[in-house]
């Protein structure tokens, strides 16, 4: 007698990563360093960041992550990416403008200035 063949159940797809940066999407500061914090949800295996065209670096943490960004004078475009186990990724961006004297100091949750 022949048996009935069944295929193994497909693995459920991991939830795609989502990354959020705390605070504003554009910040002005006179400080040379800035800590940026955020959250990543879903099936997140790592969080990386890139400042301008520099090589990507790994953020500290995954679900709650932070980076310490060294800022050059002028516009600094910072891209943060959450990477998932299934090869998915999710980006978020913030622009930090470093001035000789800050025109407007951002006092927003998720961003803190370092001397």
Number of C-alpha atoms within 10 A of each C-alpha: 3 4 5 5 6 6 5 6 6 6 6 6 9 13 14 18 24 21 25 19 22 16 18 15 12 14 20 18 22 20 20 16 17 20 14 22 21 21 18 23 16 16 20 24 17 20 29 21 22 18 21 13 10 9 9 15 13 16 21 15 17 20 19 15 21 23 19 15 18 13 20 15 14 14 16 20 16 20 18 25 23 29 24 21 16 14 10 15 19 17 17 16 18 19 17 23 20 22 17 11 11 14 12 11 12 16 12 11 13 15 19 16 16 12 7
